[in-house]
Amino acid sequence: METLKALTDFYSNYDEEGRLLSRHGQVEYLTTMRYIEKYLRPGMRILEIGAATGRYSHTLARQGYKVDAVELVQHNIDIFNTLTQPGEDVTIRQGNAKDLHFFSDETFDMTLLLGPMYHLFTVEEQLQALSEALRVTKKGGIIMAAYCGNDATMVQYCFGRGMLKEQRYRDLVDFETFKASSDPAELFELYRIEDIDALMEQFQVQRLHFVGTDMATNYMRPVIDEMDDAFFELYLKYHFTICERSDMVGVSHHFLDIFRKL
């Protein structure tokens, strides 16, 4: 309950819908949608686990897909329901990514895990969520899992904003590796690519893409937000050329791991 209370308090006072509608937030959203649409096929049934207010679920339902959504925080579910339009084939229920018992094995063609890995603080919990996402996905189906990046946080916040001058944050950092740990009070679990690789070694999957969904964007939010449409389109074109580059992807604040269930 400690984690649920922390998440409820946070999301009840945070504009999650607005985050992805801002110009800088659109980069993460448009990048994620670009890869979702790459694998969409007519008639697919889609699951979004940790759907928040439904930015992705509603978009896909409005494109004609049958979408089931699961969300932990009731505040987000309430907003999700207010945003549902007539004709959307979408359902939402309250649930935890670690236990999707209400769905049968191999039900979905595509499963989106775009938020829960941010808030799972042990390897056991992380593996449970990934295992459940895989269980409910058909063989050959696509799973997309999002993560928060360790080193972007280290650069922008720990050093850029001086957070490492405070003891509460120093206690969360290994000063030999500069890997940060987290807990419900800090809300966001941070990953490096090798952490994600170690999790995925436990499963029979084929990785298709590993993407930095915002790359340099969050380092220069004011610049992005002030771009006119033409210059923003040029920035997006550049972003899409680098977002899978192995020499650059580690700078991203958010990762998207895309894999196929074997």
Secondary structure, DSSP 8 states (H G I E B T S, - for coil): -HHHHHHHHHHTTS-HHHHHHSHHHHHHHHHHHHHHHHH--TT-EEEEES-TT-HHHHHHHHTT-EEEEEES-HHHHHHHHHH--TT--EEEEE-BTTB-TTS-TT-EEEEEE-SGGGG--SHHHHHHHHHHHHHTEEEEEEEEEEEEEHHHHIIIIIITT-GGGSHHHHTTB-TTT--B---TTT---EE-HHHHHHHHTTS-EEEEEEEESSTTGGGGHHHHHH--HHHHHHHHHHHHHHTT-TTTGGG-SEEEEEEEE-
